[in-house]
Amino acid sequence: MSRILLNQNDNNIYLEVDNCWYRYDTTSHPLGEGAMGIVYHGFRCDNNEQVAIKLIRPEFWNNIHIRNRCKLEGTIRLNHPNIIRMIG
């Protein structure tokens, strides 16, 4: 289960995934964009580890097929130095 927290005192959006909090700045430029999503530079809150946060484009929020595909991507566990670690 994931949660999102918005803080009116800063520009960050906070995301909880697997009992760990991550954040990204809503005013930052995306690292990249694809057909279904946008990737932002983010940080793990407890140790400031850099992460990439992929968000589904707003026009797909209600598309169950795309949401399920993104959930599936989050379950893939690949371990390679040139592949970003996915967190479901």
PASEBA-1860 file (N, C-alpha, C; in nm, 3 decimals):
! residues 88
1> MSRILLNQ> 0.084/-0.118/0.000/0.000/0.000/0.000/0.088/0.124/0.000 ~ 0.057/0.219/-0.083/0.132/0.344/-0.093/0.047/0.460/-0.043 ~ 0.116/0.563/0.007/0.048/0.685/0.049/0.121/0.804/-0.009 ~ 0.048/0.913/-0.027/0.104/1.039/-0.076/0.074/1.147/0.027 ~ 0.172/1.231/0.055/0.156/1.341/0.149/0.199/1.469/0.082 ~ 0.112/1.568/0.085/0.143/1.700/0.031/0.166/1.794/0.147 ~ 0.268/1.878/0.137/0.300/1.973/0.242/0.291/2.113/0.184 ~ 0.204/2.196/0.237/0.185/2.331/0.184/0.304/2.421/0.214
9> NDNNIYLE> 0.394/2.380/0.303/0.508/2.463/0.340/0.629/2.446/0.249 ~ 0.627/2.349/0.158/0.736/2.332/0.063/0.681/2.278/-0.069 ~ 0.769/2.262/-0.165/0.728/2.217/-0.299/0.740/2.066/-0.318 ~ 0.762/1.993/-0.209/0.783/1.849/-0.221/0.654/1.771/-0.212 ~ 0.652/1.659/-0.283/0.549/1.558/-0.266/0.618/1.439/-0.203 ~ 0.558/1.384/-0.100/0.614/1.272/-0.025/0.536/1.146/-0.057 ~ 0.607/1.038/-0.085/0.546/0.911/-0.122/0.594/0.803/-0.026 ~ 0.502/0.726/0.029/0.539/0.613/0.113/0.520/0.486/0.032
17> VDNCWYRY> 0.627/0.408/0.023/0.624/0.280/-0.047/0.696/0.178/0.041 ~ 0.629/0.071/0.074/0.687/-0.035/0.158/0.745/0.022/0.288 ~ 0.669/0.107/0.355/0.708/0.167/0.483/0.832/0.256/0.476 ~ 0.863/0.307/0.359/0.976/0.398/0.342/0.925/0.522/0.268 ~ 0.969/0.639/0.312/0.924/0.764/0.253/1.025/0.817/0.151 ~ 0.972/0.869/0.040/1.050/0.930/-0.067/0.989/1.066/-0.095 ~ 1.069/1.154/-0.157/1.017/1.286/-0.190/1.075/1.333/-0.323 ~ 1.000/1.421/-0.389/1.052/1.490/-0.506/0.992/1.629/-0.509
25> DTTSHPLG> 1.065/1.719/-0.571/1.025/1.860/-0.578/0.937/1.880/-0.700 ~ 0.819/1.932/-0.678/0.723/1.952/-0.788/0.766/2.061/-0.885 ~ 0.861/2.146/-0.845/0.906/2.252/-0.935/1.028/2.211/-1.018 ~ 1.083/2.091/-0.993/1.200/2.046/-1.069/1.160/1.999/-1.208 ~ 1.254/2.007/-1.300/1.230/1.959/-1.436/1.238/1.806/-1.437 ~ 1.153/1.741/-1.514/1.158/1.595/-1.522/1.292/1.547/-1.577 ~ 1.334/1.429/-1.533/1.454/1.365/-1.588/1.426/1.310/-1.727 ~ 1.301/1.268/-1.747/1.263/1.211/-1.875/1.114/1.190/-1.882
33> EGAMGIVY> 1.066/1.169/-2.002/0.924/1.146/-2.024/0.906/1.036/-2.126 ~ 0.801/0.959/-2.108/0.766/0.853/-2.202/0.618/0.864/-2.236 ~ 0.570/0.765/-2.307/0.431/0.767/-2.350/0.333/0.762/-2.233 ~ 0.369/0.688/-2.127/0.276/0.670/-2.015/0.314/0.745/-1.889 ~ 0.439/0.791/-1.879/0.479/0.849/-1.753/0.587/0.955/-1.763 ~ 0.612/1.016/-1.649/0.714/1.119/-1.634/0.804/1.077/-1.517 ~ 0.936/1.092/-1.534/1.031/1.051/-1.432/1.095/1.175/-1.370 ~ 1.092/1.180/-1.236/1.150/1.291/-1.161/1.268/1.244/-1.076
41> HGFRCDNN> 1.358/1.336/-1.048/1.470/1.312/-0.957/1.416/1.328/-0.816 ~ 1.431/1.223/-0.735/1.380/1.227/-0.599/1.484/1.179/-0.500 ~ 1.441/1.172/-0.374/1.530/1.133/-0.266/1.456/1.046/-0.166 ~ 1.526/0.952/-0.110/1.473/0.875/0.002/1.485/0.964/0.126 ~ 1.380/0.976/0.202/1.377/1.073/0.312/1.471/1.038/0.427 ~ 1.491/0.911/0.459/1.570/0.878/0.578/1.721/0.887/0.557 ~ 1.769/0.874/0.432/1.914/0.879/0.412/1.955/0.965/0.292 ~ 1.860/1.032/0.230/1.884/1.122/0.116/1.940/1.051/-0.007
49> EQVAIKLI> 1.922/0.918/-0.016/1.963/0.843/-0.134/1.886/0.896/-0.255 ~ 1.958/0.915/-0.366/1.894/0.963/-0.488/1.814/0.851/-0.553 ~ 1.695/0.883/-0.598/1.608/0.786/-0.664/1.541/0.852/-0.784 ~ 1.490/0.771/-0.872/1.407/0.818/-0.983/1.263/0.780/-0.950 ~ 1.174/0.875/-0.962/1.033/0.851/-0.931/0.952/0.865/-1.060 ~ 0.889/0.754/-1.098/0.810/0.753/-1.221/0.663/0.769/-1.185 ~ 0.599/0.866/-1.248/0.458/0.892/-1.225/0.379/0.870/-1.353 ~ 0.263/0.812/-1.339/0.173/0.797/-1.454/0.122/0.935/-1.494
57> RPEFWNNI> 0.114/0.959/-1.622/0.059/1.087/-1.671/-0.087/1.100/-1.625 ~ -0.128/1.221/-1.592/-0.265/1.241/-1.540/-0.374/1.187/-1.631 ~ -0.354/1.193/-1.761/-0.459/1.145/-1.852/-0.479/0.994/-1.845 ~ -0.386/0.922/-1.777/-0.397/0.776/-1.764/-0.435/0.732/-1.623 ~ -0.456/0.825/-1.531/-0.486/0.788/-1.392/-0.604/0.694/-1.380 ~ -0.704/0.708/-1.466/-0.823/0.625/-1.458/-0.822/0.507/-1.554 ~ -0.710/0.484/-1.622/-0.699/0.372/-1.716/-0.646/0.251/-1.640 ~ -0.732/0.156/-1.613/-0.696/0.040/-1.531/-0.585/-0.043/-1.594
65> HIRNRCKL> -0.581/-0.051/-1.728/-0.477/-0.131/-1.795/-0.338/-0.069/-1.775 ~ -0.328/0.060/-1.786/-0.199/0.127/-1.766/-0.159/0.123/-1.620 ~ -0.254/0.142/-1.530/-0.224/0.135/-1.387/-0.172/-0.005/-1.350 ~ -0.235/-0.109/-1.403/-0.189/-0.246/-1.376/-0.050/-0.271/-1.435 ~ -0.024/-0.217/-1.553/0.109/-0.234/-1.613/0.216/-0.167/-1.526 ~ 0.188/-0.050/-1.476/0.284/0.019/-1.389/0.304/-0.056/-1.258 ~ 0.198/-0.113/-1.204/0.213/-0.194/-1.083/0.300/-0.316/-1.112 ~ 0.282/-0.377/-1.229/0.364/-0.491/-1.267/0.511/-0.451/-1.279
73> EGTIRLNH> 0.539/-0.336/-1.340/0.676/-0.287/-1.350/0.738/-0.272/-1.211 ~ 0.659/-0.227/-1.116/0.708/-0.207/-0.981/0.742/-0.335/-0.908 ~ 0.692/-0.447/-0.955/0.720/-0.575/-0.890/0.844/-0.644/-0.947 ~ 0.894/-0.594/-1.058/1.011/-0.655/-1.121/1.134/-0.625/-1.037 ~ 1.208/-0.727/-1.002/1.328/-0.711/-0.919/1.451/-0.752/-0.999 ~ 1.512/-0.656/-1.067/1.635/-0.682/-1.141/1.752/-0.625/-1.061 ~ 1.862/-0.696/-1.059/1.978/-0.652/-0.984/2.097/-0.639/-1.079 ~ 2.118/-0.518/-1.129/2.228/-0.491/-1.221/2.271/-0.346/-1.199
81> PNIIRMIG> 2.401/-0.316/-1.202/2.446/-0.179/-1.174/2.397/-0.075/-1.275 ~ 2.357/-0.116/-1.394/2.310/-0.022/-1.495/2.159/-0.013/-1.506 ~ 2.088/-0.078/-1.414/1.942/-0.074/-1.415/1.895/-0.015/-1.283 ~ 1.805/0.078/-1.291/1.750/0.140/-1.169/1.669/0.036/-1.093 ~ 1.689/0.031/-0.962/1.614/-0.061/-0.876/1.471/-0.011/-0.866 ~ 1.377/-0.101/-0.892/1.235/-0.067/-0.886/1.182/-0.093/-0.745 ~ 1.101/0.000/-0.698/1.034/-0.014/-0.568/0.885/-0.011/-0.597 ~ 0.815/-0.116/-0.559/0.672/-0.127/-0.588/0.594/-0.036/-0.506
END
